[in-house]
Amino acid sequence: MYQFPDPDAHSRLFELLSEKSFFTGDFTLASGKKSNYYIDCRLTTLDPAGACLVGAAVRQTIQSGCQQHDTTVSAIGGLTLGADPIALATSMASHAANDDPALKPFVVRKEPKGHGKGKQIEGGFKAGDRVVAIDDVITSGGSTLQAIDVIEKEGGEVAFVVVLVDRQEGGRENIEKSGYPVLSLFTRDQLLAAE
């Protein structure tokens, strides 16, 4: 049974992520590169227990990041699809914890909507918001930087980045070189060591 708040959310999320989302073998990545492991965070972020743990652990990480960087944030989101369940779960955890105000989730589309208002960001976001950009996995950091570019074009300010898993393949460095601190809950090395 899930209890909120969950002081063990981080360690319990690591166990679930290791069990449900981390695979070893021969894989071809989206980039075309070969890898001897694969991380499918959606098997955890779209799991009922996983979503609760993700929300609690990411909220805790955001609170730590705000203290570390002496800032506040009002919303969280990133490029669809990996960031979407993380943003929603974290905002629900924020609401359940009676944060005032609760973090607002938003979704960054890959392309502007072709009808209606033609928006590229959906949900709880408005120009002037100071936000956390989130992603499930970073490899090169390209999708995170793409989301940040859209957020800034729409008038948002990115305080820092939170990612569930850093594959340790240069993505963190690429994002930080662009001026955005990165907080990762877990790394490839931690997951490999747990195998």
N, C-alpha and C positions, 0 to 999 in steps of 0.2 A: 504494500500500500504506500502511495506517495504522500509524504508529509511536507507541508510548506510552513515556514522556510526550511530548507534542507541544507544543514551545514556540511553534509557529505556529498553534495551534488557533484562537485568536481571529480572526486574519486569514483563515484558510482557511474558518472557519465563516461569516464575513461574505460571502465570495465565493459560497459554496454557498447561503446564505440569499437573496442578491441574485438568483442564477440560478433557484432553484427555488420561492421563496416570495413574491416581491414582484412584484405585477402593477399596471400602470397601465391606466386605462380608466374606465368608468362602473359603479359598484358601489353596491348598497344594503346597508348594514351591518345587523347584528342589531338595532341600536337603531332602525332605520328611516331613519337619516340616509343621505344620499348622499355618496359619496366618489370621488375620481378615482384612488385607489389602493387596493389590497387586499393584506393580508399573511396568508398561510396558512402559519404556521410548521410545521404538522404534515407538510407535504410535505418538510421538512428534518428535523424531530425523529423522524419515522418512516422515515427513509431510513437504511440501514446505515452509510454513511460519515458522514452527518449526525449520527446518534446518537453516534458516537464523538467527533466534534468538539464536539457539544453537551456531552457529559459532561466532556471535558477543559476546555473553556472555562468552563463554569459552575463546576466545581470550583475553578479558578484564581480566579474572581470571588469565590466564597465564602471562599476563603483570604484574599484581599485584604480582604474585608468584615470578617472576624473580626479581622484585624490593625488595621484602621481603627477599629473599634468596641471593641477590646480585649475580645473575648469568644470563647467557643467554642460550637459547636453540635453536636448529635448526629444530627439528622435533617432531611430536606428533603421538601417536598411542597406541594400546593396543590389547587385545585378541579379535579375531573375535567372535562374530558378534556385540556385544553391542557397542564396541569402534569405529567400522568402519565409520558409518555416522557422528559421532562426529569429528573424525580426518579430514575427507574430508571437512565438513562444516567449521571447524575452519581454515583449510588451505586456503579455498576460501575467508573467511573473512579477513585473514591476507594478501592475495594477493590484495583484493579490497581496503584495507587500505594502500596499497603501503609500507608495512613493507619491510625492506631491511636487510636481505633477508626474503622472505615470509616463514612461517612455512611449512615444508614438511610433508605430511601425510604418515603413514605406517600402515600395517596390520600384526599382529602376528597370524600365523596359530596355531591351536591346536597341530598339528603334522607337521614335515617337509614334504614338497612336495615329493611325491614318484617318480617323474620323473624330467627331465631337470636338473637344478642345485641343486635340493633337498633343496631349500631355505625354511626357516620357517618364514622369515620376507619379506613381499612384499612392494614395493613402495619406498618412499623417505627416505631411511635409509642406512647408511653405518657405518662400524666400526669407532669408534672415535667420533661419534655424541653424543652430550649431549641433552637429550630428556625429554619430559614430557610423562609419562604413563597415559593413560586415560581409564575411564570405565563409563558406564551409571549408574550402581547401585553397591554399595558395601554392602555386608551382612557380610560374614566372611573375605572377602579380598582375598580369595583363587585364583580367576581368575586374579586379578590384580597382585598378587605375582608371579603367573605362567608366566604372560606376562613379568614382570620385569626380571625373571630368564632367559627367552629366549633372551631378549634385551641385558642383560649383557654377556651371552654366545656368542652372536654375536658381542661383542666388543663395545656396547653402554654404556652410563653412564646415569642413571636416576636422574634428578635433583629433581623432586618432582612428585606427583600424583595429577591429577584433576579428580573429579567424579561429575556427575550431582546430584545424590541423595545418601546420606549416610543413610542407614536403621537404623543406631545406634544400631547395634547388635554385636559390637566388631571388625568389619572389619577395621575401621580407626586405632584402637589401634594395631591390628595385623600388619598392614602395617607400622605404625610408629615405632613399636618395632623392625622392620627389618631395620630401618634407613631411611625411605623415608617419608618426610612430606606429608600430605594429605590436599588438599584444596577441599571442597565440595561446590557446588553452593547452594544446598538445603539439608534439612534434613527431615527425616520421621516426626519429631514433627511439623515442619513448614507446611508440607502437611496435616497432621491430623488436625492441628488448622484451616486450611482454609476450611475444609469440612463443 
